[in-house]
Amino acid sequence: MANEFIQWLAGLEREFVFLLVLPFVVALIGLWSWWTDKEAIDREYEARAAQAAEGERRSHERRQGERRAQRGSRIAA
């Protein structure tokens, strides 16, 4: 079967083989492009998520500090 396929492929004109293979090459390039874009988007998302988490942590610490200060002023009064 493999020999038959090789003989069939060898009997084709080069231009036809090029046109036969071209859609697969274009599809592979498209998938590669999508994959590299996806990785860049994932890295950007992770950076934004880390930045948001850091902001949330700082906000939480600030609120806790304010609560402690309010409790301390109530106890002193």
C-alpha positions as CSV (number, residue, x, y, z in Angstrom):
1,M,0.0,0.0,0.0
2,A,2.8,2.4,0.9
3,N,4.6,1.6,-2.4
4,E,1.4,2.3,-4.3
5,F,1.0,5.6,-2.7
6,I,4.6,6.6,-3.3
7,Q,4.3,5.6,-7.0
8,W,1.0,7.6,-7.3
9,L,2.7,10.6,-5.6
10,A,5.7,10.3,-7.9
11,G,3.4,10.2,-11.0
12,L,1.8,13.6,-10.1
13,E,2.9,16.9,-11.5
14,R,4.9,19.0,-9.0
15,E,2.4,21.9,-9.3
16,F,-0.4,19.6,-8.4
17,V,1.5,18.3,-5.4
18,F,2.2,21.8,-4.3
19,L,-1.5,22.7,-4.5
20,L,-2.4,19.5,-2.7
21,V,0.0,20.2,0.2
22,L,-0.6,24.0,0.4
23,P,-3.8,23.9,2.6
24,F,-2.1,21.7,5.1
25,V,0.9,24.0,5.4
26,V,-1.4,27.0,5.8
27,A,-3.4,25.2,8.5
28,L,-0.2,24.3,10.3
29,I,1.0,27.9,10.2
30,G,-2.4,29.1,11.4
31,L,-2.3,26.7,14.4
32,W,1.3,27.7,15.2
33,S,0.2,31.4,15.1
34,W,-2.8,30.7,17.3
35,W,-0.6,28.8,19.8
36,T,1.9,31.6,20.1
37,D,-0.8,34.2,20.5
38,K,-2.5,32.1,23.1
39,E,0.7,31.8,25.1
40,A,1.2,35.6,25.0
41,I,-2.4,36.2,26.1
42,D,-2.1,33.6,28.9
43,R,1.1,35.4,30.1
44,E,-0.7,38.8,30.0
45,Y,-3.7,37.3,31.9
46,E,-1.5,35.8,34.6
47,A,0.4,39.1,35.0
48,R,-2.9,41.0,35.4
49,A,-4.3,38.4,37.8
50,A,-1.1,38.7,39.9
51,Q,-1.3,42.5,39.9
52,A,-5.0,42.4,40.9
53,A,-4.2,39.9,43.7
54,E,-1.5,42.1,45.0
55,G,-3.8,45.1,45.0
56,E,-6.5,43.1,46.8
57,R,-3.9,42.0,49.4
58,R,-2.8,45.6,50.0
59,S,-6.4,46.8,50.2
60,H,-7.2,44.0,52.7
61,E,-4.2,44.9,54.8
62,R,-5.2,48.6,54.8
63,R,-8.7,47.8,55.9
64,Q,-7.4,45.6,58.7
65,G,-5.1,48.4,59.8
66,E,-8.1,50.8,59.8
67,R,-10.2,48.4,61.9
68,R,-7.4,47.9,64.4
69,A,-7.0,51.7,64.7
70,Q,-10.8,52.1,65.2
71,R,-10.8,49.4,67.9
72,G,-7.8,51.0,69.6
73,S,-9.5,54.4,69.7
74,R,-12.8,52.9,71.0
75,I,-10.9,51.1,73.8
76,A,-8.9,54.3,74.7
77,A,-12.1,56.3,74.8
